């Protein structure tokens, strides 16, 4: 039933409201499908878990899967959230019977949160997982089916991680470079192209959308190059929704946190430059495709990537950013366009695909 997930979430809403009403005022409860995350002080973790158990059981006869539930200890520091090896009161933790204490980190909606070492181990495991999937796809005798599976099974999760995980995360770039190499080899096999015939522009050309006459691979083998673009666009799409859910002051404070570091706009500038370069490369290969790309005029705030001559994209974006601030007033409104945070709506949609029965209680 295509309406099943929506109806499940709709039915769960009353239960989540009842849980939230019993939590401390400072607690934040998040839910996507059957994934429930609670952010609160460690001394309230046990009571929060019991509240979730009680409400889900009494209202829907649902059982929390304790084997997939975790407590993730972390604390705020000037440099951002830290995931220490031991910060929780051991006696208090022991009372959370059956719950794993994930001291180094955990997966939240399929995305790693925690220490750098945990994230690097996550990337390593996913690279092996993708390699195994590509090997199985390569055993199929129909090249069209191979390409369809590459596009719709092997690739979407990497796009999700690229949008959600900061490109400065240790291990991410190496993961994407190796992933892109694996995809190129899989494409060579599926299309029966010899490596010597696979030119530098071939991967870009094969990645163009289907309406431009190519495979529609959504940058199948260019994820490392698009890392900053994906993350910056995710920020821009999601910060408006975040602003609506926070007070103006909290949103401004959130943008100013040091670990976001978006005020220098380095990521935005690099993303625009990479996009300009890719568009120009595609146009050189096929001038007829120029009309397929939307041109942003200087009046709209950004110089078109198709215009000749060197462009200081960072300066152009900064000017647009300042005009938006003057027009709407205050840093809160400005943040709607550029603000930080990658999770947002894009991650929510993809993250629910393998949510399973996990419930993460972050204390």
C-alpha positions in Angstrom: 0.0 0.0 0.0 1.7 3.2 -1.1 -0.1 5.1 1.7 1.1 2.7 4.3 4.2 4.7 5.5 2.2 8.0 5.7 -0.6 6.3 7.6 1.9 4.7 10.0 3.5 8.2 10.7 0.0 9.8 11.1 -1.0 7.1 13.6 2.2 7.4 15.5 1.9 11.2 15.9 -0.4 11.0 18.9 1.9 8.6 20.7 4.9 10.9 20.0 3.0 13.8 21.4 2.3 11.8 24.6 5.9 10.9 24.9 7.1 14.5 24.4 4.7 15.8 27.0 6.3 13.6 29.6 9.9 14.4 28.7 11.9 17.3 30.3 11.3 20.7 28.6 14.9 20.7 27.3 14.5 17.3 25.5 14.1 17.0 21.8 12.3 14.1 20.2 12.8 13.2 16.5 11.1 10.5 14.6 11.1 9.2 11.0 8.9 6.2 10.4 9.8 3.7 13.1 13.1 5.4 14.1 12.8 7.4 17.3 15.6 9.6 18.5 15.6 11.5 21.9 18.2 14.1 22.7 18.3 14.9 26.4 20.6 14.9 29.5 22.0 11.6 30.5 20.3 11.5 33.9 16.9 11.4 32.1 17.9 8.7 29.6 16.4 5.8 31.6 13.1 7.5 32.3 12.8 8.6 28.6 13.4 5.0 27.5 10.7 3.7 29.9 8.2 6.4 28.7 8.8 5.3 25.1 8.3 1.7 26.0 5.1 2.4 28.0 3.4 4.7 25.4 4.1 2.5 22.4 2.9 -0.6 24.2 -0.3 0.9 25.7 -1.4 2.8 22.5 -0.3 0.5 19.7 0.9 -2.7 21.3 4.3 -2.0 19.8 7.5 -3.3 21.3 10.8 -1.3 21.2 13.6 -3.4 19.7 16.1 -3.2 22.5 18.7 -5.0 20.4 18.7 -2.2 17.9 18.4 0.6 20.4 21.5 2.6 21.6 22.5 5.2 24.0 25.1 7.6 22.4 26.9 9.8 25.0 28.1 13.2 23.7 28.7 16.6 25.1 28.9 20.2 23.7 32.3 21.9 23.5 33.5 25.1 21.8 34.6 23.0 18.9 31.2 21.3 18.6 29.7 18.0 19.8 32.2 15.5 21.2 31.7 11.8 21.5 33.9 10.8 24.4 34.8 7.2 25.3 33.4 7.5 28.9 31.2 10.3 30.1 28.1 8.6 31.4 27.5 7.7 35.1 28.3 3.9 35.0 25.8 3.1 37.7 23.1 5.0 35.7 24.0 3.3 32.5 23.9 -0.2 34.0 20.2 0.4 34.8 19.5 0.7 31.1 19.2 -3.0 30.8 19.9 -4.5 27.4 20.8 -1.1 25.8 24.1 -0.8 24.0 26.2 2.1 25.1 27.7 3.3 21.8 30.6 5.4 23.1 32.3 6.0 19.8 29.2 6.7 17.8 26.3 5.2 16.0 24.3 5.3 12.8 21.3 7.7 12.8 19.0 7.1 9.8 21.9 5.4 8.0 24.3 8.3 8.6 27.3 7.9 11.0 27.6 10.3 14.0 30.4 10.1 16.5 34.2 10.1 16.5 36.3 10.4 13.4 37.5 6.8 13.9 33.9 5.6 13.9 33.1 7.4 10.7 36.2 6.1 8.9 35.3 2.5 9.9 31.8 3.2 8.6 33.1 4.4 5.2 35.4 1.3 5.0 32.5 -1.1 5.7 30.3 0.6 3.1 33.0 0.5 0.5 33.2 -3.2 0.9 29.4 -3.5 0.8 29.2 -1.5 -2.5 32.1 -3.6 -4.0 30.2 -6.8 -3.2 27.0 -5.4 -4.8 28.8 -4.3 -7.9 30.4 -7.7 -8.3 26.9 -9.3 -8.2 25.5 -6.8 -10.7 28.4 -7.6 -13.0 27.4 -11.3 -13.1 24.2 -10.4 -14.9 24.2 -10.9 -18.7 21.9 -8.0 -19.6 23.8 -4.7 -19.7 20.6 -2.6 -19.5 19.6 -4.4 -16.3 23.1 -3.8 -14.9 22.9 -0.1 -15.6 19.4 0.2 -14.1 20.7 -1.6 -10.9 23.7 0.7 -10.8 21.5 3.8 -11.0 18.7 2.8 -8.6 20.3 0.3 -6.2 24.1 0.8 -6.0 24.1 4.6 -6.3 21.3 6.4 -4.4 22.7 5.7 -0.9 26.0 7.3 -1.8 24.2 10.4 -3.0 22.4 10.5 0.3 25.6 10.3 2.3 27.2 13.0 0.0 24.3 15.4 0.8 24.3 14.7 4.5 28.0 14.4 5.5 30.3 17.3 5.7 33.0 17.1 2.9 35.6 17.8 5.6 34.8 14.6 7.4 37.9 12.4 7.7 37.7 9.5 5.3 34.8 10.8 3.2 36.9 12.0 0.2 38.9 8.8 0.1 35.7 6.8 0.3 34.2 8.7 -2.6 37.3 8.5 -4.8 37.4 4.7 -4.4 33.6 4.5 -5.0 33.9 6.5 -8.2 36.7 4.2 -9.4 34.5 1.1 -8.7 31.6 2.7 -10.6 33.8 3.4 -13.6 34.9 -0.2 -13.7 31.3 -1.4 -13.4 30.3 0.9 -16.3 33.1 -0.3 -18.5 32.0 -3.9 -17.9 28.3 -3.2 -18.5 28.9 -1.2 -21.7 31.8 -3.4 -22.8 34.2 -0.4 -23.1 37.9 -1.0 -22.9 39.7 1.0 -20.2 41.8 2.6 -22.9 38.7 3.9 -24.7 37.2 5.4 -21.5 38.3 9.0 -21.8 38.3 11.7 -19.1 35.0 13.2 -20.3 33.3 9.8 -20.8 32.1 9.5 -17.1 30.7 13.0 -17.2 28.9 12.4 -20.5 27.4 9.1 -19.2 26.2 10.9 -16.1 24.0 13.4 -17.9 20.2 13.1 -17.4 18.2 10.9 -19.7 16.4 14.0 -21.2 19.8 15.1 -22.5 20.2 11.8 -24.3 22.5 9.9 -22.0 22.2 7.3 -19.2 20.7 9.6 -16.5 23.2 8.4 -14.0 23.1 11.5 -11.8 26.8 11.8 -11.8 27.4 8.1 -11.3 31.2 8.4 -11.1 31.6 12.0 -10.0 30.6 11.9 -6.4 34.0 13.0 -5.1 33.9 16.0 -7.3 30.4 16.9 -6.4 30.9 16.4 -2.6 30.8 20.1 -1.7 28.0 20.9 -4.2 25.8 18.2 -2.7 26.4 19.3 0.8 26.0 23.0 0.1 22.7 22.4 -1.8 21.4 20.3 1.1 22.2 23.1 3.5 20.4 25.6 1.3 17.3 23.4 1.0 17.0 22.5 4.6 17.9 25.7 6.6 14.5 27.3 5.8 12.7 24.4 7.4 15.1 24.5 10.4 14.4 28.2 10.8 10.7 27.6 10.9 11.2 25.2 13.8 13.6 27.3 15.9 13.2 30.7 17.4 15.0 33.5 15.6 17.6 33.7 18.4 18.2 30.0 18.5 18.6 29.9 14.7 21.1 32.7 14.8 23.1 31.0 17.6 22.9 27.7 15.7 24.4 29.3 12.5 27.2 30.9 14.6 28.4 27.7 16.2 32.1 27.2 15.3 31.8 23.7 13.9 29.5 24.9 11.1 32.0 27.4 9.8 29.8 28.3 6.9 30.2 32.1 7.3 33.5 32.0 5.4 31.5 30.5 2.4 34.5 28.4 1.2 32.3 25.4 0.6 29.8 27.5 -1.3 32.5 29.1 -3.5 34.2 25.8 -4.3 30.9 24.2 -5.1 30.0 26.9 -7.6 33.4 26.8 -9.2 33.2 23.0 -9.6 29.7 23.3 -11.1 30.8 26.0 -13.5 33.7 23.8 -14.6 31.5 20.8 -15.2 28.9 22.8 -17.2 31.6 24.3 -19.4 33.1 20.8 -20.0 29.7 19.5 -21.1 29.0 22.4 -23.4 32.4 21.9 -25.1 31.5 18.3 -25.8 28.1 19.2 -27.1 27.2 22.9 -27.7 23.6 21.9 -28.4 23.1 21.2 -24.7 23.8 24.7 -23.6 20.1 25.6 -23.7 19.3 22.8 -21.2 21.1 24.5 -18.4 19.4 27.3 -16.4 21.5 30.5 -16.5 21.6 32.7 -13.5 22.0 36.3 -14.5 24.0 38.9 -12.5 20.6 40.5 -11.6 19.7 37.2 -9.7 22.9 37.4 -7.8 25.3 35.0 -9.5 27.3 35.3 -12.7 26.3 32.6 -15.1 28.8 29.7 -15.3 28.4 29.9 -19.1 29.8 33.4 -19.3 33.3 33.8 -20.6 36.1 35.1 -18.5 37.3 34.5 -14.9 34.6 34.9 -12.2 35.1 35.3 -8.4 32.2 33.1 -7.5 32.8 33.5 -3.7 32.6 37.3 -4.0 29.5 37.1 -6.1 27.8 34.8 -3.6 28.9 37.1 -0.7 27.2 40.1 -2.5 24.0 38.1 -3.0 24.2 37.0 0.6 24.5 40.6 1.8 21.6 41.8 -0.4 19.4 39.1 1.1 20.3 40.1 4.6 19.5 43.8 3.9 16.2 42.8 2.2 14.9 40.4 4.9 16.8 41.8 7.9 18.8 40.0 10.5 20.9 36.8 10.3 17.9 34.6 10.8 16.4 35.3 7.4 19.8 35.3 5.7 20.3 31.8 7.0 17.4 30.5 5.0 19.6 30.6 1.9 23.0 29.6 3.2 22.6 28.3 6.7 24.2 25.2 8.1 23.1 21.6 8.7 22.9 18.8 6.2 20.3 16.4 7.4 17.0 18.0 6.4 14.3 16.7 4.1 16.6 15.0 1.6 18.1 12.7 4.3 14.7 12.0 5.8 13.2 10.6 2.6 16.2 8.3 1.9 16.9 7.4 5.5 13.6 5.7 6.0 14.4 3.1 3.4 16.1 0.7 5.8 14.9 2.1 9.1 13.9 -1.3 10.3 12.9 -1.5 13.9 15.8 0.6 15.3 15.1 3.2 17.9 18.0 5.5 18.9 18.0 7.2 22.3 20.7 9.8 22.3 21.5 10.8 25.9 
